[in-house]
Amino acid sequence: MKSDIAATQQFVEAAAPAASTFCKDAEAAVQTFARVAPHASHHPQVGQTGVQLQELAELARQAMVLSINLYHAVEEVDRLFS
């Protein structure tokens, strides 16, 4: 069981940088698109794309929070079995 906990910790630790990068990249996409959107606001796809990018950024933020919470939860499980 201890080896499964250690493996889980490794996966969670490996996922944390990916979640962080996902969050940063999604925010950058939203900001970059926000500079373009006013120049093409008459196209319906522009508004739809802006909304979808905002939703993506929110999912990225949630992934980051989940990653942090999961890291702490796995640490707690490890302490329980130590």
C-alpha positions in Angstrom: 0.0 0.0 0.0 2.9 2.4 0.8 4.2 2.0 -2.7 0.8 2.9 -4.2 0.7 6.0 -2.1 4.3 6.9 -3.2 3.3 6.4 -6.8 0.2 8.5 -6.4 2.4 11.3 -4.9 4.6 11.1 -7.9 1.7 11.4 -10.3 0.2 14.3 -8.4 3.6 16.1 -8.2 4.1 15.6 -12.0 0.6 16.9 -12.7 1.1 20.1 -10.7 3.4 21.9 -13.2 1.1 20.9 -16.0 -1.9 22.4 -14.2 0.1 25.6 -13.6 1.1 25.8 -17.2 -2.4 25.1 -18.4 -3.7 27.9 -16.1 -1.1 30.4 -17.3 -1.6 29.6 -21.0 -5.4 29.8 -20.7 -5.1 33.2 -19.1 -2.7 34.3 -21.8 -5.1 33.1 -24.5 -8.0 35.1 -22.9 -5.9 38.3 -22.7 -4.5 37.9 -26.2 -7.9 37.3 -27.7 -9.3 40.3 -25.7 -7.0 42.5 -27.8 -8.3 41.0 -31.0 -12.0 40.8 -30.2 -12.9 44.5 -30.4 -11.7 44.6 -34.0 -14.0 41.8 -35.1 -16.9 42.0 -32.7 -19.4 42.0 -35.6 -18.7 38.4 -36.2 -20.8 36.0 -34.0 -17.9 33.6 -33.7 -15.8 36.2 -32.0 -18.2 36.5 -29.1 -18.6 32.7 -28.9 -14.8 32.2 -28.9 -14.4 34.8 -26.2 -16.9 33.0 -24.0 -15.3 29.6 -24.7 -11.9 31.0 -23.8 -13.2 32.4 -20.5 -14.7 29.0 -19.8 -11.4 27.4 -20.6 -9.6 29.8 -18.2 -12.1 29.0 -15.5 -11.5 25.2 -16.0 -7.7 25.8 -15.8 -8.1 27.7 -12.5 -10.2 24.9 -11.1 -7.6 22.4 -12.3 -4.9 24.3 -10.5 -7.0 24.4 -7.2 -7.8 20.8 -7.5 -4.1 19.9 -8.1 -3.1 21.8 -4.9 -5.9 20.2 -2.9 -5.1 16.8 -4.2 -1.4 17.2 -3.3 -2.3 18.1 0.3 -4.8 15.2 0.5 -2.2 12.7 -0.7 0.2 14.1 1.9 -2.4 13.5 4.6 -3.0 9.9 3.4 0.8 9.3 3.4 0.9 10.5 7.0 -1.9 8.3 8.0 -0.1 5.2 6.7 3.3 6.2 8.0 
